[in-house]
Amino acid sequence: MFVVDALLNKYTRLLLKLNKTTVAYLFRDAGYSKDPFVQSSKTILLKLKQGDHVKVVSDNNNVYIHSDKFSGFTGTFLY
């Protein structure tokens, strides 16, 4: 199980990738809110094999993710 939680600004799209395949998105549209930041979260269950890599990437170079206790990425083994 993987959890991505991010405090996002402006237009932001984060991709959760298993190896090179996108398996989930976090998206914040620029017109979503008058507040400059929006909290977004995604939880996903993945069946992994030895050697698999899971990571979060942005597809936009102008992304700011607030880090100080507001954003994180974690995974845990369930079974």
N, CA and C of each residue as an Amber inpcrd file, in Angstrom:
protein
   237
   0.8530000  -1.1640000   0.0000000   0.0000000   0.0000000   0.0000000
   0.9020000   1.2310000   0.0000000   0.6010000   2.1730000  -0.8730000
   1.3520000   3.4130000  -0.9700000   0.4020000   4.5890000  -0.7790000
   0.8940000   5.6150000  -0.0840000   0.1140000   6.8200000   0.1580000
   0.9570000   8.0210000  -0.2520000   0.3580000   8.8690000  -1.0960000
   0.9720000  10.1370000  -1.4840000   0.0680000  11.2300000  -0.9420000
   0.6510000  12.1790000  -0.2440000  -0.0890000  13.3010000   0.3120000
   0.7290000  14.5490000   0.0270000   0.1130000  15.5540000  -0.6190000
   0.8930000  16.7210000  -1.0240000   0.0620000  17.9930000  -0.9210000
   0.6950000  19.0470000  -0.4470000   0.1100000  20.3770000  -0.4540000
   0.5850000  21.0340000  -1.7390000  -0.3330000  21.2250000  -2.6900000
   0.0090000  21.6340000  -4.0480000  -0.3860000  23.0780000  -4.3200000
   0.3400000  23.7330000  -5.2220000  -0.0460000  25.0620000  -5.6790000
  -0.2890000  25.0360000  -7.1810000  -0.9640000  26.0530000  -7.6680000
  -1.2270000  26.2580000  -9.0930000  -1.6990000  24.9800000  -9.7860000
  -1.3430000  24.8640000 -11.0610000  -1.6360000  23.6540000 -11.8340000
  -0.5750000  22.6230000 -11.4800000  -0.9920000  21.4830000 -10.9840000
  -0.0430000  20.4330000 -10.6150000  -0.6090000  19.0760000 -10.9810000
   0.2160000  18.2460000 -11.5610000  -0.1460000  16.8490000 -11.7670000
   1.0350000  16.0050000 -11.3440000   0.8030000  15.1710000 -10.3230000
   1.8140000  14.2290000  -9.8610000   1.4320000  12.8420000 -10.3320000
   2.4170000  12.0640000 -10.7100000   2.1950000  10.7140000 -11.1980000
   2.8480000   9.7300000 -10.2380000   2.1080000   8.7170000  -9.8570000
   2.6590000   7.6110000  -9.0820000   3.0000000   6.5260000 -10.0930000
   4.2700000   6.1530000 -10.1360000   4.7330000   5.2060000 -11.1550000
   5.2250000   3.9150000 -10.5340000   4.8460000   2.8350000 -11.1570000
   5.3880000   1.5100000 -10.8580000   6.2840000   1.1720000 -12.0350000
   7.5800000   1.1340000 -11.7610000   8.5870000   1.0250000 -12.8120000
   8.3820000   2.1970000 -13.7700000   8.0430000   2.0060000 -15.0100000
   7.8500000   3.1300000 -15.9340000   6.3820000   3.3660000 -16.2740000
   5.4750000   2.6730000 -15.5860000   4.0500000   2.7670000 -15.8620000
   3.3420000   3.6330000 -14.8230000   2.5710000   4.6210000 -15.2720000
   1.7830000   5.4480000 -14.3590000   0.6060000   4.6350000 -13.8590000
   0.4630000   4.5450000 -12.5310000  -0.6160000   3.7530000 -11.9280000
  -1.6310000   4.6300000 -11.1890000  -1.3090000   5.9180000 -10.9620000
  -2.2370000   6.8300000 -10.2900000  -1.7860000   8.2680000 -10.5090000
  -2.7480000   9.2040000 -10.3730000  -2.4760000  10.6330000 -10.5160000
  -2.9700000  11.3890000  -9.2940000  -2.3210000  12.4940000  -8.9870000
  -2.8500000  13.5360000  -8.1240000  -2.8840000  14.7790000  -8.9970000
  -4.0190000  15.4480000  -9.0420000  -4.1780000  16.5620000  -9.9710000
  -4.8080000  17.7460000  -9.2700000  -4.2880000  18.9270000  -9.5370000
  -4.8550000  20.1680000  -9.0430000  -4.9200000  21.1440000 -10.2090000
  -6.1280000  21.5260000 -10.6080000  -6.3490000  22.4690000 -11.6950000
  -6.0770000  23.8830000 -11.1960000  -5.5480000  24.7330000 -12.0460000
  -5.2280000  26.1120000 -11.6590000  -6.4760000  26.8840000 -11.2330000
  -7.6270000  26.5860000 -11.7890000  -8.8490000  27.3090000 -11.4610000
  -9.6630000  26.6800000 -10.3560000  -9.1250000  25.6770000  -9.6800000
  -9.8750000  24.9160000  -8.6830000 -10.3240000  25.7500000  -7.5010000
  -9.4720000  26.6430000  -7.0150000  -9.7670000  27.3570000  -5.7780000
  -9.0560000  28.6960000  -5.7650000  -9.5960000  29.6370000  -5.0080000
  -8.9140000  30.9170000  -4.8290000  -7.7480000  30.7800000  -3.8580000
  -7.7670000  29.7350000  -3.0430000  -6.6660000  29.4770000  -2.1270000
  -5.4580000  29.0240000  -2.9460000  -4.2670000  29.5680000  -2.6890000
  -3.1010000  29.1690000  -3.4960000  -2.6560000  27.7250000  -3.2790000
  -3.0590000  27.1080000  -2.1590000  -2.6540000  25.7330000  -1.9010000
  -3.8650000  24.8380000  -1.6920000  -3.7710000  23.5980000  -2.1700000
  -4.8070000  22.5870000  -1.9980000  -4.1330000  21.3000000  -1.5410000
  -4.6910000  20.6740000  -0.4960000  -4.1610000  19.3980000  -0.0200000
  -4.7710000  18.2780000  -0.8590000  -3.9360000  17.3850000  -1.3530000
  -4.3810000  16.2840000  -2.1930000  -3.7570000  14.9900000  -1.6920000
  -4.5150000  13.8890000  -1.7790000  -4.0150000  12.6180000  -1.2690000
  -4.4870000  11.4760000  -2.1610000  -3.6860000  10.4370000  -2.2230000
  -4.0310000   9.2470000  -2.9990000  -3.4610000   8.0270000  -2.2850000
  -4.2850000   6.9940000  -2.1650000  -3.8470000   5.7130000  -1.6050000
  -4.0750000   4.6500000  -2.6660000  -3.0840000   3.7900000  -2.8600000
  -3.1970000   2.7680000  -3.8950000  -2.5500000   1.4670000  -3.3980000
  -3.1740000   0.3640000  -3.7560000  -2.6250000  -0.9580000  -3.4570000
  -1.9730000  -1.5040000  -4.7230000  -0.7470000  -1.9610000  -4.5940000
  -0.0120000  -2.5190000  -5.7210000   0.5520000  -3.8740000  -5.3540000
   0.4960000  -4.7860000  -6.2870000   1.1550000  -6.0810000  -6.1030000
   2.5240000  -5.9680000  -6.7590000   3.5590000  -6.0630000  -5.9400000
   4.9170000  -5.8590000  -6.4270000   5.6900000  -7.1670000  -6.5420000
   6.6880000  -7.1250000  -7.4100000   7.6390000  -8.2210000  -7.5380000
   9.0020000  -7.6990000  -7.0940000   9.8770000  -8.5930000  -6.7270000
  11.2210000  -8.1880000  -6.3440000  11.8560000  -7.3910000  -7.4810000
  12.4410000  -6.2530000  -7.1450000  13.0930000  -5.4060000  -8.1410000
  12.2210000  -4.2880000  -8.6730000  10.9090000  -4.2830000  -8.3470000
  10.0290000  -3.1950000  -8.7840000  10.4080000  -1.8960000  -8.0840000
  10.1620000  -0.7680000  -8.7610000  10.4160000   0.5570000  -8.2090000
   9.1150000   1.3610000  -8.2440000   8.8120000   2.0210000  -7.1390000
   7.6370000   2.8880000  -7.0510000   8.1450000   4.2830000  -6.7200000
   7.6530000   5.2900000  -7.4670000   8.0950000   6.6550000  -7.2230000
   6.9980000   7.6450000  -7.6080000   7.1310000   8.8630000  -7.0990000
   6.2380000   9.9660000  -7.4390000   7.0310000  10.9580000  -8.2660000
   6.4730000  11.3630000  -9.4150000   7.1370000  12.3380000 -10.2760000
   6.1280000  13.3930000 -10.7050000   6.6310000  14.5400000 -11.0980000
   5.8040000  15.6180000 -11.6360000   5.9920000  15.6660000 -13.1400000
   4.9250000  15.9700000 -13.8510000   5.0770000  16.1360000 -15.3020000
   5.1170000  17.6180000 -15.6840000   5.3760000  18.4860000 -14.7070000
   5.4360000  19.9260000 -14.9380000   6.6390000  20.4760000 -14.1670000
   7.4830000  21.2680000 -14.8080000   8.6880000  21.7910000 -14.1570000
   8.4110000  22.9150000 -13.1620000   7.2480000  23.5450000 -13.2230000
   6.9570000  24.6950000 -12.3690000   6.1190000  24.3210000 -11.1580000
   6.3070000  23.1520000 -10.6160000   5.5130000  22.6690000  -9.4880000
   6.2170000  22.9980000  -8.1860000   5.4280000  23.4750000  -7.2230000
   5.9460000  23.6710000  -5.8780000   5.1180000  22.8010000  -4.9440000
   5.7740000  21.8960000  -4.2350000   5.1130000  21.0430000  -3.2550000
   5.6270000  21.4480000  -1.8860000   4.7310000  21.9270000  -1.0460000
   5.1170000  22.3700000   0.2930000   5.5280000  21.1470000   1.1040000
   6.7020000  21.1880000   1.6940000   7.2160000  19.9840000   2.3240000
   7.1140000  19.9550000   3.8430000   7.3030000  21.0400000   4.5160000
   7.4290000  21.0680000   5.9740000   6.1980000  20.4840000   6.6720000
   6.1670000  19.1510000   6.8140000   5.1080000  18.4010000   7.4980000
   3.7680000  18.3880000   6.7570000   3.7080000  18.8940000   5.5300000
   2.4560000  18.9370000   4.7910000   2.3750000  17.9010000   3.6800000
   3.4910000  17.3400000   3.2730000   3.5090000  16.4120000   2.1560000
   4.3470000  15.1880000   2.5050000   3.9920000  14.0550000   1.8890000
   4.7690000  12.8520000   2.1530000   4.4410000  11.7410000   1.1680000
   5.2860000  10.7350000   1.1940000   5.1170000   9.5470000   0.3690000
   5.5940000   8.3700000   1.1990000   4.7240000   7.4030000   1.3760000
   5.0800000   6.2580000   2.2090000   4.4960000   4.9770000   1.6220000
   5.0750000   3.8720000   1.9860000   4.5840000   2.5720000   1.5600000
   4.7380000   1.5800000   2.6890000   3.8680000   0.5820000   2.6950000
   3.9490000  -0.4620000   3.7040000   3.5580000  -1.7990000   3.0870000
   4.1080000  -2.8420000   3.6070000   3.8220000  -4.2020000   3.1620000
   2.5880000  -4.7170000   3.9130000   1.5560000  -5.1580000   3.2010000
   0.3190000  -5.6000000   3.8440000   0.2240000  -7.0970000   4.0220000
   0.7350000  -7.8850000   3.0970000   0.6280000  -9.3410000   3.2190000
   1.7110000 -10.0240000   2.4400000
